[in-house]
Amino acid sequence: MLTKLRSILIRSIKNKKLNVFGLFFLLAFLILVLSKLSKSYTETLTVGVNYINLPEDKVLTIENQPELNITVSTFGFNLFGSYFYDKTVPIDLKNDAYINNDTYIWIANRAMSDIESQFGNNFEIVSVQPDTLSFPFGILSVKKVPIKLNSNVTFASGYDTLYGMVLVPDSIKVIGSDTEIKTVNYVETSELRLLDIKENINATIKLILPEEGNTLKLSQENIEVTAEVQKFTEGTLEIPVVINNLPSDIQINYFPKMIKVSYEVSLNHYKSIKPTDFKIECDYLEIESSNKTYFTPKFIRLPENVKRVKMKQDKIEYIITE
């Protein structure tokens, strides 16, 4: 290869395609660089850290990743090569640190052999700054919290889901330090955005880590969201009104005795809905305690497979006849 390169250079010079002055300038520059790299230098390098031997029941709660300024002495060749790859120093929390009030205290002098082995025999470690690092920790805890769906779902005209969105699972385990985990009451999903839906929903969405702490983890990253989508129609029925808690010595006359009720139901269940599936009551104790001149009707029973149920009338007038 060198022979071939030399022949190309000689041919280029003969053909006057290469500036002779530029060639000698390049050679002089290379000689200067090589002479510089062959000298010994003392330089301070900034390196990151990685943690080893952290007990399984503990988690570090540091907010910012620390760095070390390590002053080394070595030849320029070695120093130049170190800039092309990242060096990290292992922080051995079991052997090179001690515990003081829920905090690991790491001492550089105790870890000098690990630092020297990380840099190799060609580097002489002059100093390490800071020579002490503090790593607060918490006891690892697990808390089960509900999942909150962040959804932006619209259905095509006449379509809807009867039982809503089903989350599998509907709760998640949050793992982290006991101080951070106690503030987490739920975990939210990424946005589920679906428009003009006519078919069943079956989607996988990602869970979002809570912002309360930087040590928290989730027992799983994704959940499944399903929904049965059906064609809906509106139905109406007249439901009798029942007066509850009426004393035996009082008789009343009230109007209306039937209330028209509207509801939405899937076409599959339309024919199965009957007036006896509904129950509307008025409570006499309500007017007895408030002296109202009317009852407020309330649903006591509704069929499971209807949605958006409304009464066409919200007051029941009455008179006491005896």
C-alpha positions, 0 to 999 in steps of 0.5 A: 500500500505504501509503495503504491501511494509513493508511486502515485505521489511521484507520478503526480509531481512529475505531472505537476498536478500536486503543488510541491510547496504544499507537499513539503508544508504537509510533511512539515506539519505532520513531523511537528504533530508527531513531535508534539504527541511524543511528549508527556502532558498533564491534562484534566479530563472531565468524565462521567460515572456509573454506579455498581453494587447498589443493593436491590432494595435501594434506589438513588435519588440524586437529581443531577448526574455528577462528573469527575475532573481527573488530572492525568499525566501521559504521552500526547498519543494516549491523550489524543486517543482518549478524546475519541471515546467516552470514559466513565469511572465506576462508583462502587457503592459497596466497597468504596463508599459508606452510609451516613443518614440515608446517603452514600459517601464515596471516597476517591482514594478508596476507589483509586485502583478502579480509576487507574484500571479504567484509564489503563497503564499508560495514564498516571492519575495525578488527582481526582476532584471532587475527592468525595461524592454524596449519593442520597438514596431511598428504600425501594417501594412498590405502589399500585395505582389506577391508569387514567386514559388520555383519549380524544375519540369521536364516533361516526354519526349514530355510533357509540360504545355501550360500556366505554373504553376497557383498559387492560390492565386498569392499574399499574405498579409504580416502583421507586423510592418511598419518598417519591412514590407516595405522591403518585396517585395515578398513571396517565397514558399517552393520547389515544386519538381516533376520529369518526370511529365505526368499528371496534377499538383495539389499540396499544398505547404507552404509559407516561412516567409521572414527573414527581421523581426521576427514579420511578419505574413502571411494571410495564410500559404499554397497555391495551385499550378495547371498546365494542362499537355499535350502531345506536338509535334513540328510544322512548318509553313512558314510565310510571312514577312511584311516590315513596315514603308516603305516610299512611294517614296522608293521601295525595294526588300528583301529576303527571303519573307517567313520565316520557323517558328518552334513551339511546340503545344499540340496535342489537338491544333495542327490542329488549328494552321494556318499561319495567326495566326503568323505575322512577320514584319521588320521595315524600320526605323531600317535600316534608323537610323542605316545604316544596310544592313539587316532587323531584323525580329520580331514576332508581333503576335503569337497564344496563344497556342504555345510555344518555337517559333523560326524563322529559319532565323534571317536576311532579306537581301534587296536592294533598287530598286528605 
